[in-house]
Every structure is written in structure tokens, then in C-alpha cells.
Amino acid sequence: MSVSRRKVAYFSLRGAAFVAFLLGVFVMPRGGAAGAVVLAAGAVAVLAGIGVNAGAAGERAGARTTSDYFSSITPPQGDWPPFDPDRIVDGELDGPRAV
């Protein structure tokens, strides 16, 4: 489904839910039928919006800042320690032969 068809489907669902809501509130006589129409319109409007913004700019807002912070507090991944085990670090031989 292309992006434009998605937009048409999304706005059509939301528009139909809005019209049904208006009909249920202002046109239909009060009662259970009008209440059911209003509740159904609300459910359609909410369910039509689920996943619409997933992966868009609003969904990822602040993601780079969070990623930068996470990488600043996370130890390096890979060989640890990141130097030769025979190297002297802080006056001590580090590695398996340090005993």
C-alpha cells in the first residue's frame, strides 16, 4: 500500500468516525442506539490511529540524545581490556601471567 493510499484510508476512517460521532450526538434521538454509535465511532477513531506514527520523526524524538547518553555510560564492547594483556597498567602487569 503506498503512502498516499494509507493517508486516504486513515483520513477516511477518522472522517467517518467523526461524522458518525456528530450524527450520534446531534441527530439521532437519545438512547442506546445513539450511545452505541458514539462508542463505536470513538473506538474506530482510536484504533485507526494505532501505529500511524510508528517510526516517524515524532516517535524517534530524543532517540539520538538517549543513544548518545547510553553509549557514554556503557563500557566498550569487544576485547576487554582494550590493550595487550602483557602491558603494564598502573604499575601492575595485567593479564593471565600476572600471578
Order of alpha helices (4+ residues) and beta strands (2+ residues): alpha-alpha-alpha-beta-beta
